[in-house]
């Protein structure tokens, strides 16, 4: 749940109406037990994923590429229902702001374009990817190492765009459920440049102290 619970409760204490939309009945119950107004998104949740031996074997390797493929293998068929429930919540609740983790930037852009809602990222580690290094969960990929990109002097946008393309391949899939909904709404297909544009300028709420790490010089503070 990263910092979502603490933020939701703090805002609620200030009379701000807050909902947390999440996948999995157990996760909804967990959040409700913590005093958060949680709503169910359709889809295959973590409690189901960890019961699949093939998924757990891949997670144990730490290989993000393989994990992404596994998520699509089992989660891909549930995406149409996930989008239906996501849009239904957005139309019902009419949020002024959606805070999401960095794995949901593609869907954040989709909500931004379809409903005009403002979006921010919310995570426990410094904003990434940057031109200096990938996010921590992709740091084991040799091609994405810090030295490869910094020492070669490549364009500062290349590493972030490469990673955003991999992270949001489901949202960017031309035949995917998200793109079909954009087309039905009269919007052009979403590209990695669209995701990067929003990522590059959107605010980020982070749950770490600048005394521990001050952030990257190419990212807004």
C-alpha positions, 0 to 999 in steps of 0.5 A: 500500500506504500504511503497511500494509507497514511495520506488517505487518513491524513486528508480524511482528517482534514475533511477531504473526501478520499477513496483508494481504488485497489484490486483484490477483495482481500486488499479492500478488506485490509484497507478498510480495517486500516480505516480507509474508504477502499473500492474494488477494481476488477482484475487479478490481485496479488493474493491470487498471483502468489498462488501461481507457482510459475509467477513466484518462480519468476518473481524470485529471479528479480527479472522485471522483464519476465515479471511483466510478461507473466503479469500480462499472461495472467492479468491481461485477460482481466484488463477490460473488466479492470478498465470498466471498473476504473472508469466507473469509479472515476465517473461516479466519484469525479475526483479532482486528483488521482494519486498513483504509483509509478506502475500506473503512469500509463493509466494515469495518462489515460484518466488525464486525457479522458476525464481531465483529472489531475494526476500525481505520482505517489511512491516511497523512493526517489522519482525515477526513471531519470537519465542517471539510473532506472527505478530500483526494481529494474536495476539488475538489467545490465543494459539499463545500468547507470554507467552504460547511459551516463558514460556514453553521453546518450540523450537524457530522455532515452533511458526514461522513455525506454523504461516507461515503454517497458513499464506501460506496454499494456497501456501502450499496446495498440490493440489493448483495452486502454487504447480501444477506450481512447479510440471510442472516446475520439482520442488518438492512440497513446504513445510513450511520448505521451506518458513521458510528457506527463511523467516529466512535468507531473508533481510527485509525492514521496515518502522519504526524507531529503536528509536520506537522499536529495533526489536526482538533478534532472527531476523536479523537486 
